[in-house]
Amino acid sequence: MAKSPSGKPPSGRSGDQDNTEPIPRPNVYVPRAGEDPGNFGEAGIKGMMINPIYAGIGEYPRLMSDEQWVRAAKKVLEEDSAEQFLVNLLHVLRSTLGCIEWGGTEAPDRN
């Protein structure tokens, strides 16, 4: 493992952030099939924009091209911090793929 000039392993975070700080909470919503799109709000639209299932994953059909998904996700990433984006992406995937902890139907140890 590479060491920093101080002799310690790198933390993986920038120097202005403490490793003991909690990560942010998800601030996106994962709309469910059949919901009225007029009720999604910004959180629901953002949740859809970063959800890679729309680019076709596993049993989910492709609803947009890879280019469209990458560009939409990049736009959200530019608006949010990288940390918030990653928290939201994890939340979206867990919600979509069924983890109870994040609003799905499967226990976390089953995912």
C-alpha positions in Angstrom: 0.0 0.0 0.0 1.3 3.4 -0.9 2.1 5.8 2.0 1.6 9.5 2.2 4.6 11.9 2.9 3.6 11.6 6.6 4.3 7.8 6.4 0.6 6.9 6.9 -1.5 5.0 4.4 -3.7 7.4 2.3 -7.2 7.8 3.7 -9.0 7.8 0.4 -10.5 11.2 1.3 -9.3 14.7 0.8 -7.4 16.3 3.6 -10.3 18.6 4.6 -12.6 15.7 5.5 -12.4 13.6 8.6 -12.8 9.8 8.1 -15.1 9.6 11.1 -17.7 11.9 9.6 -20.9 10.0 8.6 -21.7 9.8 4.9 -24.7 11.9 3.8 -28.2 10.4 3.7 -29.7 9.7 0.2 -31.6 12.6 -1.1 -33.3 10.9 -4.1 -36.5 9.0 -4.5 -36.9 5.8 -6.5 -40.3 5.9 -8.2 -42.2 2.6 -8.4 -43.9 1.2 -11.5 -47.4 2.7 -12.0 -46.7 5.9 -10.0 -47.9 9.2 -11.5 -44.8 11.0 -12.9 -46.4 14.3 -12.0 -45.8 13.4 -8.3 -42.1 12.4 -8.6 -40.7 15.8 -7.8 -37.0 16.7 -8.2 -35.9 13.8 -5.9 -37.7 11.3 -8.1 -36.4 12.7 -11.3 -32.9 12.7 -10.0 -33.4 9.1 -8.8 -34.4 8.1 -12.3 -31.5 10.0 -13.9 -28.9 8.1 -11.9 -30.5 4.7 -12.0 -28.5 2.5 -14.4 -31.3 0.0 -14.8 -32.7 2.3 -17.5 -29.6 1.6 -19.6 -30.4 -2.2 -19.4 -29.1 -4.3 -16.5 -30.0 -8.0 -15.9 -33.7 -8.5 -16.4 -34.4 -4.8 -16.9 -34.8 -3.8 -20.5 -32.8 -1.0 -22.1 -34.9 2.2 -22.1 -32.0 4.6 -23.0 -28.6 4.3 -24.6 -25.5 4.1 -22.5 -24.6 7.6 -23.8 -27.9 9.0 -22.5 -27.5 7.4 -19.1 -23.8 8.5 -18.8 -24.6 12.1 -19.7 -27.6 12.3 -17.4 -25.6 10.8 -14.5 -22.7 13.1 -15.2 -25.1 16.1 -15.0 -26.3 15.0 -11.6 -22.7 14.3 -10.4 -21.7 17.8 -11.4 -24.6 19.3 -9.4 -24.0 17.1 -6.3 -20.8 16.2 -4.6 -19.2 13.0 -5.6 -19.9 11.5 -2.2 -23.6 12.5 -2.4 -23.8 11.0 -5.9 -22.3 7.7 -4.7 -24.6 7.5 -1.7 -27.6 8.2 -4.0 -26.4 5.6 -6.6 -26.1 3.0 -3.8 -29.5 3.9 -2.5 -31.1 3.6 -6.0 -29.5 0.3 -6.7 -30.5 -1.2 -3.3 -34.0 0.1 -3.7 -34.3 -1.1 -7.2 -32.8 -4.5 -6.5 -34.7 -5.1 -3.3 -32.8 -4.3 -0.1 -35.2 -3.7 2.8 -32.7 -1.4 4.5 -33.2 1.0 1.7 -36.8 0.5 0.9 -36.9 -2.8 -1.0 -38.0 -6.3 -0.1 -34.8 -8.3 0.6 -32.8 -8.3 3.8 -29.3 -6.7 3.3 -27.5 -10.0 3.9 -29.4 -11.6 1.0 -28.2 -9.0 -1.5 
